[in-house]
Amino acid sequence: MTLLEPLLLADLATELPAAVRLQRLVSTLRHHFHGGAVALLRLEGEHLRPLAVDGLVREALGRRFAIAQHPRLATILARREVTSFDHDSTLPDPYDGLLASQAGEPLPVHDCMGVSLHVEGRPWGVLTFDALRTGTFDAAAREALAHHVLLIETAVRVTRLEQDNQALRLARMQGRAPEAGAAGAADTEIVGQSPALLGLLNELQVVADSELPVLLLGETGVGKELFARRLHALSRRRAGPLVHVNCAALPESLAESELFGHVRGAFSGATAERPGRFEAAQGGTLFLDEVGELPLTVQAKLLRALQNGEIQRLGADRPRRVDVRVVAATNRQLQAEVREGRFRADLYHRLSVYPVPIPPLRERGPDVLLLAGRFLELNRARLGLRSLRLTPAAESALQRYPWPGNVRELEHVIGRAALKAMSRGAARQDIVSLPPELLDLEGPLPEAAEANARRAPLVSPLPDAAQPAPGVQPLRQALDAFEREQIARALAAHGGQWAAAARALGLDASNLHKRAHRLGMK
């Protein structure tokens, strides 16, 4: 028995959380093989997702490595035996610029080896090793790794079994049969490890299997649609459709028809029968995004659908039964909207049977770096870069910033900074490091205020009475300037919400959008 085996066996005999077990595994392996970095990555579709790393920068955990774009990882995954790369290999290293000891620098001549891991006869993922000193992973080291692969796969299998058992206990508590991999789809993955997020995900796991209406509450940009997708994927309705309705984009004159459908001749232009979104979601989930923007006339019919499971197409004589679970979301304080008479109290109580507050990014601590890693890898692939990373100063700036626009703002910040770096001469074969000045995080403004600031040059100021009157303008220019000013004021007064601004201006929301396009405000 080697010195490594007792350490691995001791962890196998100890009950540990999955993340702790896997982190201890890679740390033990790095110490034993004298590596500069060790990473354990799980195969998920066409990507490899890091589950535990030691020796890499923290944001590496948020990355998803596309197998087709990383030939070293693809080679390791394709082989059953230990794979090593010569120190002068020309294949790009997926961790270029990501080693904690060499952050932002190209990896010098170094040793690299890895091995694919299999569970129940199927590929599970890969384990990779990097060392800055050549000759570290000699024949003896490769043989030692091959000798311990079975024990490493056992540690992975034990972790997976513990997670499956936990899911089984939860399913039995809820009186249902578990389905493996139900929530493993890429479009429901939520990146983060903060206590606030993990507590929320656990809550979603419990409530998803019920038939209760869920109201997702959170600021703009926190990812309410992603959480709604996860709720659907975890529910017993997962085999049914998930229909997304953006209530803020529904013109008031067509909102009822869009939700409930219409019969032929119900209104001018209704030349045929058309089912609405409720019927499209039959047997599944209807996600009502920005539900606070629905007009009061439609709210009454939505209440009937929630209470009785019945809808009535516009112009029809008889109601129709629907079997739909409703998940709603809003960034508004609906209780305040109820007090102001803009939202029905009975509908609010129906929708908020189970309210789920989603924490803003500023309350998720280290998750900002994991999310940044995800967006860095996406932009690296999109721009065809060798490597894209943050400088230590940029990482600190991201952690200090309050993120008024939340995850959406972070995504835009990383994408914009990557493009700026390219425009300033960064080459695709370079390791591109983003400094804090490219992030434009100084003097943060709320999202709505920032949008108003961007629109400011489009708004002609009122002439100062103390100044002499300017020359006469053509009437069309003067009217356009006045319209821009009124629209900008309405948007500022309603937090950038177009539907609310349209109501304040006495316009249909679709007409307001058309006017804004014509006036150059969108």
Secondary structure as a PSIPRED ss2 file (coil, helix, strand):
# PSIPRED VFORMAT (PSIPRED V4.0)

   1 M C   1.000  0.000  0.000
   2 T C   1.000  0.000  0.000
   3 L C   1.000  0.000  0.000
   4 L H   0.000  1.000  0.000
   5 E H   0.000  1.000  0.000
   6 P H   0.000  1.000  0.000
   7 L H   0.000  1.000  0.000
   8 L H   0.000  1.000  0.000
   9 L H   0.000  1.000  0.000
  10 A H   0.000  1.000  0.000
  11 D H   0.000  1.000  0.000
  12 L H   0.000  1.000  0.000
  13 A C   1.000  0.000  0.000
  14 T C   1.000  0.000  0.000
  15 E C   1.000  0.000  0.000
  16 L C   1.000  0.000  0.000
  17 P C   1.000  0.000  0.000
  18 A H   0.000  1.000  0.000
  19 A H   0.000  1.000  0.000
  20 V H   0.000  1.000  0.000
  21 R H   0.000  1.000  0.000
  22 L H   0.000  1.000  0.000
  23 Q H   0.000  1.000  0.000
  24 R H   0.000  1.000  0.000
  25 L H   0.000  1.000  0.000
  26 V H   0.000  1.000  0.000
  27 S H   0.000  1.000  0.000
  28 T H   0.000  1.000  0.000
  29 L H   0.000  1.000  0.000
  30 R H   0.000  1.000  0.000
  31 H H   0.000  1.000  0.000
  32 H H   0.000  1.000  0.000
  33 F H   0.000  1.000  0.000
  34 H C   1.000  0.000  0.000
  35 G C   1.000  0.000  0.000
  36 G C   1.000  0.000  0.000
  37 A E   0.000  0.000  1.000
  38 V E   0.000  0.000  1.000
  39 A E   0.000  0.000  1.000
  40 L E   0.000  0.000  1.000
  41 L E   0.000  0.000  1.000
  42 R E   0.000  0.000  1.000
  43 L E   0.000  0.000  1.000
  44 E E   0.000  0.000  1.000
  45 G C   1.000  0.000  0.000
  46 E C   1.000  0.000  0.000
  47 H E   0.000  0.000  1.000
  48 L E   0.000  0.000  1.000
  49 R E   0.000  0.000  1.000
  50 P E   0.000  0.000  1.000
  51 L E   0.000  0.000  1.000
  52 A E   0.000  0.000  1.000
  53 V E   0.000  0.000  1.000
  54 D E   0.000  0.000  1.000
  55 G C   1.000  0.000  0.000
  56 L E   0.000  0.000  1.000
  57 V C   1.000  0.000  0.000
  58 R H   0.000  1.000  0.000
  59 E H   0.000  1.000  0.000
  60 A H   0.000  1.000  0.000
  61 L H   0.000  1.000  0.000
  62 G H   0.000  1.000  0.000
  63 R C   1.000  0.000  0.000
  64 R C   1.000  0.000  0.000
  65 F E   0.000  0.000  1.000
  66 A E   0.000  0.000  1.000
  67 I H   0.000  1.000  0.000
  68 A H   0.000  1.000  0.000
  69 Q H   0.000  1.000  0.000
  70 H C   1.000  0.000  0.000
  71 P H   0.000  1.000  0.000
  72 R H   0.000  1.000  0.000
  73 L H   0.000  1.000  0.000
  74 A H   0.000  1.000  0.000
  75 T H   0.000  1.000  0.000
  76 I H   0.000  1.000  0.000
  77 L H   0.000  1.000  0.000
  78 A H   0.000  1.000  0.000
  79 R C   1.000  0.000  0.000
  80 R C   1.000  0.000  0.000
  81 E C   1.000  0.000  0.000
  82 V C   1.000  0.000  0.000
  83 T E   0.000  0.000  1.000
  84 S E   0.000  0.000  1.000
  85 F E   0.000  0.000  1.000
  86 D C   1.000  0.000  0.000
  87 H C   1.000  0.000  0.000
  88 D C   1.000  0.000  0.000
  89 S C   1.000  0.000  0.000
  90 T C   1.000  0.000  0.000
  91 L C   1.000  0.000  0.000
  92 P C   1.000  0.000  0.000
  93 D C   1.000  0.000  0.000
  94 P C   1.000  0.000  0.000
  95 Y C   1.000  0.000  0.000
  96 D C   1.000  0.000  0.000
  97 G C   1.000  0.000  0.000
  98 L C   1.000  0.000  0.000
  99 L E   0.000  0.000  1.000
 100 A H   0.000  1.000  0.000
 101 S H   0.000  1.000  0.000
 102 Q H   0.000  1.000  0.000
 103 A C   1.000  0.000  0.000
 104 G C   1.000  0.000  0.000
 105 E C   1.000  0.000  0.000
 106 P C   1.000  0.000  0.000
 107 L C   1.000  0.000  0.000
 108 P C   1.000  0.000  0.000
 109 V C   1.000  0.000  0.000
 110 H C   1.000  0.000  0.000
 111 D E   0.000  0.000  1.000
 112 C E   0.000  0.000  1.000
 113 M E   0.000  0.000  1.000
 114 G E   0.000  0.000  1.000
 115 V E   0.000  0.000  1.000
 116 S E   0.000  0.000  1.000
 117 L E   0.000  0.000  1.000
 118 H E   0.000  0.000  1.000
 119 V E   0.000  0.000  1.000
 120 E C   1.000  0.000  0.000
 121 G C   1.000  0.000  0.000
 122 R E   0.000  0.000  1.000
 123 P E   0.000  0.000  1.000
 124 W E   0.000  0.000  1.000
 125 G E   0.000  0.000  1.000
 126 V E   0.000  0.000  1.000
 127 L E   0.000  0.000  1.000
 128 T E   0.000  0.000  1.000
 129 F E   0.000  0.000  1.000
 130 D E   0.000  0.000  1.000
 131 A E   0.000  0.000  1.000
 132 L C   1.000  0.000  0.000
 133 R C   1.000  0.000  0.000
 134 T C   1.000  0.000  0.000
 135 G C   1.000  0.000  0.000
 136 T C   1.000  0.000  0.000
 137 F C   1.000  0.000  0.000
 138 D C   1.000  0.000  0.000
 139 A H   0.000  1.000  0.000
 140 A H   0.000  1.000  0.000
 141 A H   0.000  1.000  0.000
 142 R H   0.000  1.000  0.000
 143 E H   0.000  1.000  0.000
 144 A H   0.000  1.000  0.000
 145 L H   0.000  1.000  0.000
 146 A H   0.000  1.000  0.000
 147 H H   0.000  1.000  0.000
 148 H H   0.000  1.000  0.000
 149 V H   0.000  1.000  0.000
 150 L H   0.000  1.000  0.000
 151 L H   0.000  1.000  0.000
 152 I H   0.000  1.000  0.000
 153 E H   0.000  1.000  0.000
 154 T H   0.000  1.000  0.000
 155 A H   0.000  1.000  0.000
 156 V H   0.000  1.000  0.000
 157 R H   0.000  1.000  0.000
 158 V H   0.000  1.000  0.000
 159 T H   0.000  1.000  0.000
 160 R H   0.000  1.000  0.000
 161 L H   0.000  1.000  0.000
 162 E H   0.000  1.000  0.000
 163 Q H   0.000  1.000  0.000
 164 D H   0.000  1.000  0.000
 165 N H   0.000  1.000  0.000
 166 Q H   0.000  1.000  0.000
 167 A H   0.000  1.000  0.000
 168 L H   0.000  1.000  0.000
 169 R H   0.000  1.000  0.000
 170 L H   0.000  1.000  0.000
 171 A H   0.000  1.000  0.000
 172 R H   0.000  1.000  0.000
 173 M H   0.000  1.000  0.000
 174 Q C   1.000  0.000  0.000
 175 G C   1.000  0.000  0.000
 176 R C   1.000  0.000  0.000
 177 A C   1.000  0.000  0.000
 178 P C   1.000  0.000  0.000
 179 E C   1.000  0.000  0.000
 180 A C   1.000  0.000  0.000
 181 G C   1.000  0.000  0.000
 182 A C   1.000  0.000  0.000
 183 A C   1.000  0.000  0.000
 184 G C   1.000  0.000  0.000
 185 A C   1.000  0.000  0.000
 186 A H   0.000  1.000  0.000
 187 D H   0.000  1.000  0.000
 188 T H   0.000  1.000  0.000
 189 E C   1.000  0.000  0.000
 190 I C   1.000  0.000  0.000
 191 V C   1.000  0.000  0.000
 192 G C   1.000  0.000  0.000
 193 Q C   1.000  0.000  0.000
 194 S C   1.000  0.000  0.000
 195 P H   0.000  1.000  0.000
 196 A H   0.000  1.000  0.000
 197 L H   0.000  1.000  0.000
 198 L H   0.000  1.000  0.000
 199 G H   0.000  1.000  0.000
 200 L H   0.000  1.000  0.000
 201 L H   0.000  1.000  0.000
 202 N H   0.000  1.000  0.000
 203 E H   0.000  1.000  0.000
 204 L H   0.000  1.000  0.000
 205 Q H   0.000  1.000  0.000
 206 V H   0.000  1.000  0.000
 207 V H   0.000  1.000  0.000
 208 A H   0.000  1.000  0.000
 209 D C   1.000  0.000  0.000
 210 S C   1.000  0.000  0.000
 211 E C   1.000  0.000  0.000
 212 L C   1.000  0.000  0.000
 213 P C   1.000  0.000  0.000
 214 V E   0.000  0.000  1.000
 215 L E   0.000  0.000  1.000
 216 L E   0.000  0.000  1.000
 217 L E   0.000  0.000  1.000
 218 G C   1.000  0.000  0.000
 219 E C   1.000  0.000  0.000
 220 T C   1.000  0.000  0.000
 221 G C   1.000  0.000  0.000
 222 V C   1.000  0.000  0.000
 223 G C   1.000  0.000  0.000
 224 K H   0.000  1.000  0.000
 225 E H   0.000  1.000  0.000
 226 L H   0.000  1.000  0.000
 227 F H   0.000  1.000  0.000
 228 A H   0.000  1.000  0.000
 229 R H   0.000  1.000  0.000
 230 R H   0.000  1.000  0.000
 231 L H   0.000  1.000  0.000
 232 H H   0.000  1.000  0.000
 233 A H   0.000  1.000  0.000
 234 L H   0.000  1.000  0.000
 235 S C   1.000  0.000  0.000
 236 R C   1.000  0.000  0.000
 237 R C   1.000  0.000  0.000
 238 R C   1.000  0.000  0.000
 239 A C   1.000  0.000  0.000
 240 G C   1.000  0.000  0.000
 241 P C   1.000  0.000  0.000
 242 L E   0.000  0.000  1.000
 243 V E   0.000  0.000  1.000
 244 H E   0.000  0.000  1.000
 245 V E   0.000  0.000  1.000
 246 N E   0.000  0.000  1.000
 247 C H   0.000  1.000  0.000
 248 A H   0.000  1.000  0.000
 249 A H   0.000  1.000  0.000
 250 L C   1.000  0.000  0.000
 251 P C   1.000  0.000  0.000
 252 E C   1.000  0.000  0.000
 253 S C   1.000  0.000  0.000
 254 L C   1.000  0.000  0.000
 255 A H   0.000  1.000  0.000
 256 E H   0.000  1.000  0.000
 257 S H   0.000  1.000  0.000
 258 E H   0.000  1.000  0.000
 259 L H   0.000  1.000  0.000
 260 F H   0.000  1.000  0.000
 261 G C   1.000  0.000  0.000
 262 H E   0.000  0.000  1.000
 263 V C   1.000  0.000  0.000
 264 R C   1.000  0.000  0.000
 265 G C   1.000  0.000  0.000
 266 A C   1.000  0.000  0.000
 267 F C   1.000  0.000  0.000
 268 S C   1.000  0.000  0.000
 269 G C   1.000  0.000  0.000
 270 A C   1.000  0.000  0.000
 271 T C   1.000  0.000  0.000
 272 A C   1.000  0.000  0.000
 273 E C   1.000  0.000  0.000
 274 R E   0.000  0.000  1.000
 275 P C   1.000  0.000  0.000
 276 G C   1.000  0.000  0.000
 277 R H   0.000  1.000  0.000
 278 F H   0.000  1.000  0.000
 279 E H   0.000  1.000  0.000
 280 A H   0.000  1.000  0.000
 281 A C   1.000  0.000  0.000
 282 Q C   1.000  0.000  0.000
 283 G C   1.000  0.000  0.000
 284 G C   1.000  0.000  0.000
 285 T E   0.000  0.000  1.000
 286 L E   0.000  0.000  1.000
 287 F E   0.000  0.000  1.000
 288 L E   0.000  0.000  1.000
 289 D E   0.000  0.000  1.000
 290 E C   1.000  0.000  0.000
 291 V H   0.000  1.000  0.000
 292 G H   0.000  1.000  0.000
 293 E H   0.000  1.000  0.000
 294 L C   1.000  0.000  0.000
 295 P C   1.000  0.000  0.000
 296 L H   0.000  1.000  0.000
 297 T H   0.000  1.000  0.000
 298 V H   0.000  1.000  0.000
 299 Q H   0.000  1.000  0.000
 300 A H   0.000  1.000  0.000
 301 K H   0.000  1.000  0.000
 302 L H   0.000  1.000  0.000
 303 L H   0.000  1.000  0.000
 304 R H   0.000  1.000  0.000
 305 A H   0.000  1.000  0.000
 306 L H   0.000  1.000  0.000
 307 Q H   0.000  1.000  0.000
 308 N H   0.000  1.000  0.000
 309 G C   1.000  0.000  0.000
 310 E E   0.000  0.000  1.000
 311 I E   0.000  0.000  1.000
 312 Q C   1.000  0.000  0.000
 313 R C   1.000  0.000  0.000
 314 L E   0.000  0.000  1.000
 315 G C   1.000  0.000  0.000
 316 A C   1.000  0.000  0.000
 317 D C   1.000  0.000  0.000
 318 R C   1.000  0.000  0.000
 319 P C   1.000  0.000  0.000
 320 R E   0.000  0.000  1.000
 321 R E   0.000  0.000  1.000
 322 V C   1.000  0.000  0.000
 323 D C   1.000  0.000  0.000
 324 V C   1.000  0.000  0.000
 325 R E   0.000  0.000  1.000
 326 V E   0.000  0.000  1.000
 327 V E   0.000  0.000  1.000
 328 A E   0.000  0.000  1.000
 329 A E   0.000  0.000  1.000
 330 T E   0.000  0.000  1.000
 331 N C   1.000  0.000  0.000
 332 R C   1.000  0.000  0.000
 333 Q C   1.000  0.000  0.000
 334 L H   0.000  1.000  0.000
 335 Q H   0.000  1.000  0.000
 336 A H   0.000  1.000  0.000
 337 E H   0.000  1.000  0.000
 338 V H   0.000  1.000  0.000
 339 R H   0.000  1.000  0.000
 340 E C   1.000  0.000  0.000
 341 G C   1.000  0.000  0.000
 342 R C   1.000  0.000  0.000
 343 F C   1.000  0.000  0.000
 344 R C   1.000  0.000  0.000
 345 A H   0.000  1.000  0.000
 346 D H   0.000  1.000  0.000
 347 L H   0.000  1.000  0.000
 348 Y H   0.000  1.000  0.000
 349 H H   0.000  1.000  0.000
 350 R H   0.000  1.000  0.000
 351 L H   0.000  1.000  0.000
 352 S C   1.000  0.000  0.000
 353 V C   1.000  0.000  0.000
 354 Y E   0.000  0.000  1.000
 355 P E   0.000  0.000  1.000
 356 V E   0.000  0.000  1.000
 357 P E   0.000  0.000  1.000
 358 I C   1.000  0.000  0.000
 359 P C   1.000  0.000  0.000
 360 P C   1.000  0.000  0.000
 361 L H   0.000  1.000  0.000
 362 R H   0.000  1.000  0.000
 363 E H   0.000  1.000  0.000
 364 R C   1.000  0.000  0.000
 365 G C   1.000  0.000  0.000
 366 P C   1.000  0.000  0.000
 367 D H   0.000  1.000  0.000
 368 V H   0.000  1.000  0.000
 369 L H   0.000  1.000  0.000
 370 L H   0.000  1.000  0.000
 371 L H   0.000  1.000  0.000
 372 A H   0.000  1.000  0.000
 373 G H   0.000  1.000  0.000
 374 R H   0.000  1.000  0.000
 375 F H   0.000  1.000  0.000
 376 L H   0.000  1.000  0.000
 377 E H   0.000  1.000  0.000
 378 L H   0.000  1.000  0.000
 379 N H   0.000  1.000  0.000
 380 R H   0.000  1.000  0.000
 381 A H   0.000  1.000  0.000
 382 R H   0.000  1.000  0.000
 383 L H   0.000  1.000  0.000
 384 G C   1.000  0.000  0.000
 385 L C   1.000  0.000  0.000
 386 R C   1.000  0.000  0.000
 387 S E   0.000  0.000  1.000
 388 L E   0.000  0.000  1.000
 389 R E   0.000  0.000  1.000
 390 L E   0.000  0.000  1.000
 391 T C   1.000  0.000  0.000
 392 P H   0.000  1.000  0.000
 393 A H   0.000  1.000  0.000
 394 A H   0.000  1.000  0.000
 395 E H   0.000  1.000  0.000
 396 S H   0.000  1.000  0.000
 397 A H   0.000  1.000  0.000
 398 L H   0.000  1.000  0.000
 399 Q H   0.000  1.000  0.000
 400 R H   0.000  1.000  0.000
 401 Y C   1.000  0.000  0.000
 402 P C   1.000  0.000  0.000
 403 W C   1.000  0.000  0.000
 404 P C   1.000  0.000  0.000
 405 G C   1.000  0.000  0.000
 406 N H   0.000  1.000  0.000
 407 V H   0.000  1.000  0.000
 408 R H   0.000  1.000  0.000
 409 E H   0.000  1.000  0.000
 410 L H   0.000  1.000  0.000
 411 E H   0.000  1.000  0.000
 412 H H   0.000  1.000  0.000
 413 V H   0.000  1.000  0.000
 414 I H   0.000  1.000  0.000
 415 G H   0.000  1.000  0.000
 416 R H   0.000  1.000  0.000
 417 A H   0.000  1.000  0.000
 418 A H   0.000  1.000  0.000
 419 L H   0.000  1.000  0.000
 420 K H   0.000  1.000  0.000
 421 A H   0.000  1.000  0.000
 422 M H   0.000  1.000  0.000
 423 S H   0.000  1.000  0.000
 424 R C   1.000  0.000  0.000
 425 G C   1.000  0.000  0.000
 426 A C   1.000  0.000  0.000
 427 A C   1.000  0.000  0.000
 428 R C   1.000  0.000  0.000
 429 Q C   1.000  0.000  0.000
 430 D C   1.000  0.000  0.000
 431 I E   0.000  0.000  1.000
 432 V E   0.000  0.000  1.000
 433 S E   0.000  0.000  1.000
 434 L E   0.000  0.000  1.000
 435 P C   1.000  0.000  0.000
 436 P H   0.000  1.000  0.000
 437 E H   0.000  1.000  0.000
 438 L H   0.000  1.000  0.000
 439 L C   1.000  0.000  0.000
 440 D C   1.000  0.000  0.000
 441 L C   1.000  0.000  0.000
 442 E C   1.000  0.000  0.000
 443 G C   1.000  0.000  0.000
 444 P C   1.000  0.000  0.000
 445 L C   1.000  0.000  0.000
 446 P C   1.000  0.000  0.000
 447 E H   0.000  1.000  0.000
 448 A H   0.000  1.000  0.000
 449 A H   0.000  1.000  0.000
 450 E H   0.000  1.000  0.000
 451 A H   0.000  1.000  0.000
 452 N H   0.000  1.000  0.000
 453 A H   0.000  1.000  0.000
 454 R H   0.000  1.000  0.000
 455 R H   0.000  1.000  0.000
 456 A H   0.000  1.000  0.000
 457 P H   0.000  1.000  0.000
 458 L H   0.000  1.000  0.000
 459 V C   1.000  0.000  0.000
 460 S C   1.000  0.000  0.000
 461 P C   1.000  0.000  0.000
 462 L C   1.000  0.000  0.000
 463 P C   1.000  0.000  0.000
 464 D C   1.000  0.000  0.000
 465 A C   1.000  0.000  0.000
 466 A C   1.000  0.000  0.000
 467 Q C   1.000  0.000  0.000
 468 P C   1.000  0.000  0.000
 469 A C   1.000  0.000  0.000
 470 P C   1.000  0.000  0.000
 471 G C   1.000  0.000  0.000
 472 V C   1.000  0.000  0.000
 473 Q C   1.000  0.000  0.000
 474 P C   1.000  0.000  0.000
 475 L H   0.000  1.000  0.000
 476 R H   0.000  1.000  0.000
 477 Q H   0.000  1.000  0.000
 478 A H   0.000  1.000  0.000
 479 L H   0.000  1.000  0.000
 480 D H   0.000  1.000  0.000
 481 A H   0.000  1.000  0.000
 482 F H   0.000  1.000  0.000
 483 E H   0.000  1.000  0.000
 484 R H   0.000  1.000  0.000
 485 E H   0.000  1.000  0.000
 486 Q H   0.000  1.000  0.000
 487 I H   0.000  1.000  0.000
 488 A H   0.000  1.000  0.000
 489 R H   0.000  1.000  0.000
 490 A H   0.000  1.000  0.000
 491 L H   0.000  1.000  0.000
 492 A H   0.000  1.000  0.000
 493 A H   0.000  1.000  0.000
 494 H C   1.000  0.000  0.000
 495 G C   1.000  0.000  0.000
 496 G C   1.000  0.000  0.000
 497 Q C   1.000  0.000  0.000
 498 W H   0.000  1.000  0.000
 499 A H   0.000  1.000  0.000
 500 A H   0.000  1.000  0.000
 501 A H   0.000  1.000  0.000
 502 A H   0.000  1.000  0.000
 503 R H   0.000  1.000  0.000
 504 A H   0.000  1.000  0.000
 505 L H   0.000  1.000  0.000
 506 G C   1.000  0.000  0.000
 507 L C   1.000  0.000  0.000
 508 D C   1.000  0.000  0.000
 509 A H   0.000  1.000  0.000
 510 S H   0.000  1.000  0.000
 511 N H   0.000  1.000  0.000
 512 L H   0.000  1.000  0.000
 513 H H   0.000  1.000  0.000
 514 K H   0.000  1.000  0.000
 515 R H   0.000  1.000  0.000
 516 A H   0.000  1.000  0.000
 517 H H   0.000  1.000  0.000
 518 R H   0.000  1.000  0.000
 519 L C   1.000  0.000  0.000
 520 G C   1.000  0.000  0.000
 521 M C   1.000  0.000  0.000
 522 K C   1.000  0.000  0.000
